[in-house]
């Protein structure tokens, strides 16, 4: 066999291997991001993208119903579906401490809603001074919506830290942030892990306990991972109450 023929066969073989490799990588990325499972936008296919799960996002609202005679007013909490009918929302895969909770667990709903609140604060655009809204009035560009979600964000932060409303001061008195894992010996590189930082790291950033501990200079021992998990679940009970999930 001549060198020319041998080199040509090598190129063909290399091309086959490269195509197979790319097909395997693409298939793995598609599975990872849930592409093809339900409708909805996705990030470009790539293994560097976060894992995705598909679900329905809802937002609890309080509505008032008046009786026929007008004498009685009832307040009810209803879940407003944020995901369009027939669609599912692609979200980051839950960290293990949240994934182990049952689907209807109010703590899981609180975690997802808090993450959704943070995302919405970041995603609302500014006011369109020259444009009209859908109802023919001047649009505030989502400013009202942003204020609503910012208020929810503040309620969660205050509740997690144990900050309460002071009638004399006429505002929430914010003191030192609550710490869930405190460094006892300052000679190490470890740093205190604060309650609200833990909540955001798990619910918003999707980090697991090992990642959080290591990022703050702790060793990821089982005892410390369990301590953070217990603290988080306790916080989610507090968050549930702060944002009105029964």
DASULJO-V666504 format. One record per run of one state. SS is the DSSP state (alpha for helix, beta for strand, coil for the rest). FROM is the first residue (numbers start at 0). TO is the last residue. Records with the same first field share a line. If there is no record, write none. Layout:
SS=FROM-TO, FROM-TO
//
This chain:
coil=0-1, 33-50, 55-56, 66-71, 81-87, 92-94, 99-104, 123-130, 132-136, 138-141, 161-163, 166-169, 172-177, 181-191, 203-207, 215-220, 243-245
alpha=2-32, 95-98, 105-122, 142-160, 194-202, 208-214, 221-242
beta=51-54, 57-65, 72-80, 88-91, 131-131, 137-137, 164-165, 170-171, 178-180, 192-193
//
